[in-house]
Amino acid sequence: MTESRPHTLFSFGTLLDERVQTALFGCPVPSSAASLAGHTTRPLPITDQSVIATSGIDVHLTLERKLGATVEGAVLHLTDEDLAAADAYEVDDYVRRRVLLSSGESAWAYLDAKPLRPAARVVIAGDSIAYGRCDPQGGWAARLAAGHIAENETEHRVFNLAVPGSTLIDVCEQTPALLAARRPDTLLVAAGINDSALPLAAPQARPDGLAHIADSLASLAHTAQSHNARLVVMGPTWVDETRTRDYEGLRFTLDRAEALRESVRTWCAQNHVDHLDMWEPLHGKAELLVDGLHPTPEGHEALAQHLDAVSR
């Protein structure tokens, strides 16, 4: 990396072609051999005619997670303008995310835009809604696990580490020590409603009550990358303020839940991290909430169906 080329991009497909580089960047760009562990590739049909015209082929490659596999490629050293051109070239099936190369260095790479579609080993962290409270079948997380493991009984795993009452600060503290043994490729963090709670003893805390969100998510992003895992942040869910009650000195309001939603969504967009918005499946459907906060079994089913649609 040089001062004039501050961005490193791991490529394993058409961006390695000098003709494609010349078309996008004006000339071939500096590169160095690199590899990405824990991944394999699968073909991706392309329908965008401008991309096909540039690459000369209508089937590109995308990354798939596979324990023990390695994808060989190269790191391209790009300017700001080069990176913008690469973003414009990649179709909507891809998103640019950070990966940890086999060398231990971090680089950009274009991954599947559906964040759970290429996943194999998923760790879930969150609070009582992710835990599955109020649903004997284990909530949306258990439904996700059943479908995911059924796709590949040999290689797919889902580990639910959610703890009722947890905030993102708690998740930051609890999760790192639990990841190594589970060898995750995806860390699915449910930004739960507890992060929006107002202490009844200090209602004046409203202005700073969500100040920890950015720091917590940044810490979780670092934790995920240190395990070569993709961070996916979901939530929060809608709150029926007319039916919520005080929980152990905490007060939940729709206003605060919406503020949490915006904080999480903004941070993820600014930091190229996947955000799965879980607001709409329960929005305005008070009958799908037991107490204004926790989904009924039918509410968990609605969340599971929405999660499948937006992530897989």
N, C-alpha and C positions, 0 to 999 in steps of 0.2 A: 504494500500500500504506500502511495506517495501522497504528498500534501495536495496535489491537484487531482488525485483519484482516491477520495476518502472512503469509497464504498467497496465492500467485498461481496460478491454474489456467487454462490455455489451453483454451477450449471452442470446438468447431466444429459442435456438434450440438444435441441436445435440452436440454442445460444452459443454452443461450442463451434458451430459452423462459421467459418470466416466470411462466407458470403452473407449470412444473416447478420453478422456483426457489422459488416460494411454497410449493409442496407439500413441498419438501425443507428449505428454510431458514427458512420462516415469512414471508418477504417477498422481493422482488427484491433482488439484491445489487449493490453498485457494480461497474462493469465499464468497460473501455476497449478500443477496437478494437485488434486485433493480427493478425499473420499468422505462419505457420510455413513457411519455405522448405524445399524438398527433399521435399515430401510432396504426396500427393493423397489422395482419400478413395474408399472403396468401401462398398457397402451391407452391413449385418450383420443378418440375421434374428434377432429376439428372441423367446424362448419364455417368459420369466419373466412371469407374468401381473401381478404387482405393478408391475413396471417398465412394462409396456404400459399399465396403468391410469393410471400417473402421467404418462407421456409422450403417451398417446393414439395411439401408432403402434407397429407391430410390426416395423418395419425401421429401425434406427439406422445411424449411419455409424461407420466405423473408419478409421484412417490407414494409408496405403500409401506406401512410399518411391518417389519418382520425381524423378530429377535434373532441375532446371529448373522444376519445378512449385511452386506455392504454395497453401496452404490459408488462406483468410480466416476469421477468427473474432473472438473477444474474450477478454481476460483478466478472469476473475472474481476479486474480492478477498474472501477467505473467512476466517472465524474457524476455530479448531480444531474447533469443533462442526460448522461448515458442511462442512469437509473430510471429517470422519468421516461425515457424512450423504451426501456425494457418493460416497465409497467404498462405502457400503452400497447405493447406488442402482445403481452400475455392476455389470453381470453378470460372471460368471467369464471371459467372453471378453476382458475388459479388465484391464490392470494399470496402476497409476499410476507413471509414470516422469518423470524430468527431461528437458526439451527446451530447445533454444536458439532463441528467437524471432528473427524477422527483425530486430528492434530490437537484438539482441545481449543481451537480458535472458533469464535462466533462469526457467522456470516449470514447474509440474506439467502433465501431460497424461495422458489415458487412452489407452494404446496396446494393440495386439493382444497378448494374453497369450502367444501363440506367437511368441517373439522373432525367429525367422528367416523366418516366413511373410510379413511385409511387407517384408523386406529386398530390396534390389536389388544393391548393391555392398558386398561383405563382405571385410574384411581379417582374416586369421587370424594371430595371434601366439602363440608358445609354444616348446616344446622339441622333442626328437627324436621324440616320439610324434606330435605335431602335424605335424612335418616328414614323417613317413611311414617312419621307419626300420624295417627288416626286412620291408618290403612293396614289391616291385617296381612295384606299381600306384599307389604314392603315399599309401597309408594312408587313414584315414577322411576326411582333408581333401580328397584328390583325389576320393573318392566323393561328398562333399558338393558339390564344385565341378561335377562332371559333371551331377548331377541339377539343381542350381540353374541352371546356364547353359542346360541343355536346356529349361527352362521358358520362357525368354525370351532368345534368342540376341542380341537387339539391345541390351537394357538391363542384363542380369544379368552380374555379374563376381564372381570370387573371386580374391583375391590371398593366397597363402600366404607369409608372412614368417617362419615358424618357423625357429629356429636350434638345432640339437642342442646340448645342454648348458646352454641358457638357464634362468635363474630369473626370477621376476617382477621382480626388481630389474633384470636385464638387459633384459627386455622394456620396462620403463619408460624405460630409457636409449636403446634402439634404435628404438623405434616412432615417436615423435613426428615425427622428420624424414622419415619414409617415407610419411606419410599424405596430405599435401596433393596430391601428384601422382596419387594413386589415388582421391581424392574418395569415401571410404567413407561409407556411411550406417550401417554396423554394424561394430563392432570386437569380434571373437570371440577372447577370450583364453583359452588353455588353461593352467590352473594345473597345471604339470607336476610330476612326482615329484621333480625336482631341488630344489624348495623344501623338501622334507622331509628331505633328506640330512643325515647327521651326519658332521662331519669326524672321521676316525679319530684324528687327533692331539689332538682336544679334545672327547672324549665328554661332558665336563661341561657342554658348551654347550646341553644339552637344554632347560633352562627358557626360554631366550631365543631359541632357534633359529627360531621362527616369528613373532617380534616385528615383522618387516618386512612381514607380509602386509597388514595394514590400511593402512599407509602406501603400499605399492605399488599396491594396488587403488584407493585414493583418488586417487593420481596418474594412474592409467590412466583413471579416471572423468572427471577434469578434461581429460585429453587427448582423450578421445572427445567430450565435450561441446563442446570448442573447435572440433571439426570437424563439429558437428551430427550426430554419430554415436551410436548406441545401444551401450552397453557390455554385452556378454554374456560371463559368466565360466563356463567349463566345467571339470570335473575336480575332483580327480585320479582316476586309475584305480586299481583294486585291485592290490596287490603280493603276489606269492608269495614270502614271506620265506625259505622253505626253499630257494629256488633263486637268490636274488640273491647277487651277489658284490660285492667291493669295486671301486669304479670310481674310479681316480685319487685315492685317499685318502678316498673318500666311502663311507658305509655307509647302505643303505636298509633300513628296518624297517616292518613292518605298523603298529606303534604310531604311528610318526611320520607315516605316510601317512594314518592315520585322524585324527590331530590336524590335519594340513593340511586335510583335507576339512571338518572341523568349523569351522576358522578361516575358510575361504573361504565356507562356507554361512552362517555367522553374520554375517559382514560384509555379504554381499549382502542378507540379509534386513533387516538394520538400516538399510541405505542405499538400499533400493528399487532394487536392481540385479538383473538376471536372472542366476540361477545354474542351470546345467544339470548335474545330478549324473550323473557317468559311472562310478560305482562298480560298480553291479549287473551291467552286461553281461559283465564279466570275473570277477566275484566267485566264488571257488571253482573257477574253470575254468583250472587250471594249464596245460592243454594248449593254451590260446589265448595263452600267453606264451612267447616264445623263451627268455628268460633270467630269468624272474621279474619283469621290468620291461616289456620291449617287446613289444607284441602281434605275433602271427603275422598273415599276411594274413587268416586267418579271424577273428582277434581284431579287426583293423581293420574288417572287415565288420560284426562285431557292434556295434562302437562306432558305425559309420555308421548302422546301422539304428536304434539307440537314439536317436542324435542327431536323426534325422529325425522320430521319433515324438514326442519331447518338445519340439521346437523349431519344427516346420513343420506 
